[in-house]
Amino acid sequence: MDRIGGAYKRLAYFSILLISLILVVAFNVDSLKLVHDISSDSTLRQTLVAEAGRVNDPNISPNQVKTVLDELGASIGWGQAITNCRF
């Protein structure tokens, strides 16, 4: 029974890792910049906390959530990455 439990833990771990990597790439989340910005800017941190309560509303549309994130300057999305890319 212990071997089955260990196998399940490994499968769950790698499944969560794979799903999180897919989401990070799909949404272009710069987690290091996001953590740095939130930890160093108290105004941004307080605004994010306030907006999190508002965005949690089930009647809000995805476009409204994107608008809020754009207003806050969050490092989420492909918009800035594609326009600032130089080869």
N, C-alpha and C positions, 0 to 999 in steps of 0.2 A: 504494500500500500504506500510506503514511503517513496518508492521509485515512481509511482504514478503521480504522486503529489509534486515531486521534484520536476517531472516532465511537464506537468501542467504549469508550474511556476515559470519555467523557462519559456514555454510557448506563450504565456501571457505577457512576459517581459518583452520578448522580441516582437510580438504583435503590437503592443503599445508603442514601442520604439519605432516600428515601421509606420504606424498611423501618424505619430507625431512628426516624423520626418516628412511625410507626404504633405501634411498640413502646413508645416513651416515653409516648404518650397512653394506650395500652391498659393499661399497668402503673402509670400515674401516678407516674413517677419524677421527683422533684424533684432534679435533678442538682446544682444550685448548692448547695442545703442539704446534700446528701450529701457533696459535696467539702469544704464548710466544716466539717462535723462530723468527717469523717475526718482532715482536716489539723490541726484544733485539739485533738482529743481522742486522746491516745496510747493510753489504755486501750481505747477503742473500736476503734482501728486494730489493736492487737495481738489483740483478741478476734475481729475480722473475719478476720484472717489465720489464726488457729487454727481458726475455724469453717469457713473455706473448704476446708480439707483434709478435714474431716468431711463436709461437704455434697457433696463430689466423689464420694462413694461411690455406685456405680450402683444399689444396693439401697434408697436413701432415697426416700421418697415426696415429692411436691410439698407435701403438707400439713406434713410435717416441716420442709421448707425454709422454708415460710411461718412456722411456729412459731419457728424460729431467728431469722428476720428481725424478727419482732415482738418477741422478747425483747431483741434488740440495739437496737431503736428506730430501725431504718432508715427512711428517707423513701421507702418503696416501697409502693404499694397505694392503694386508694381509701378505706379505712376511716376514717382521720383526716380526709381532705379533705371527705368528705360530712358527717360529724358536726360538724365545726367551721365549716361553711359558713353564713354569715348573709347574708340578703338585705335 
